[in-house]
Amino acid sequence: MSQPFNKKTLDFEEKLAPLVGVIGKITGCEVVPNAQIAQVKQPPFVTYFPLTFDDPVFSDATANDGTFEAVISIDVFAKVMGQGMQICGDLRTYLLDPYVRQLLRTNAGITIQKATPARSRSLTDLPFSAVYHHGFDLTIQYYRHYTSPIDVISAVEGFFNTQKEDE
C-alpha cells in the first residue's frame, strides 16, 4: 500500500538547481554543495549551503501551501585573495541585478530578496593548502505547494440547516 509520505513534498535540489546553474555561469567556477569541498580538485570554486529553508513568508502560510524563504550561504574559495574577492563581489552584484533576478523568477520560480555584504570568512581543516575564502548569505523566496491525500471537509450537507424545526 502506498503511503502519502512516500513522495517528496518539495525537491530542494531541483528547486536550487537553476540558482546553482546561474552561479556557475556568472563565476565560471565549479559550484558544489558545502559538504563536497573535499571532492573539488582545484580552487577557485563556489560552495552553497542552505542555512534556513521553508520559513513561511506570511504568518498565515501553512506547511503545505504558500511562499517560503530560504537563506543560502554562498562561499568562494580561491588561491589568490584578489581573485576570490573579485569573483565573490561580481557574483553578489550579478545576483542582485534585475536581469538575473527576472531570469530566475521567470524560469525557476525563485525570487532573490537580498544578499548580505560580501565578507572574508574563515574555515579550518580544508583539504587544500592555504586558500582565501569570501562569501555572503543570499535570501530567496519560492512557492511551495503540497496537496494532502486526506480529503478536507468544507461542509456537511444538511448539518447546518438554518431553518427552524417544527415544534
Sequence and secondary structure as in RCSB ss.txt:
>XXXX:A:sequence
MSQPFNKKTLDFEEKLAPLVGVIGKITGCEVVPNAQIAQVKQPPFVTYFPLTFDDPVFSDATANDGTFEAVISID
VFAKVMGQGMQICGDLRTYLLDPYVRQLLRTNAGITIQKATPARSRSLTDLPFSAVYHHGFDLTIQYYRHYTSPI
DVISAVEGFFNTQKEDE
>XXXX:A:secstr
   GGGS S  HHHHHHHHHHHHHHHH SEEEEGGGGGG  SSSEEEEEEEEEEEESSTT  SSEEEEEEEEEEE
EEESSHHHHHHHHHHHHHHHTSHHHHHHHHHHHSEEEEEE   EE    S SSSS EEEEEEEEEEEEEE   SS
      TTTT  S    
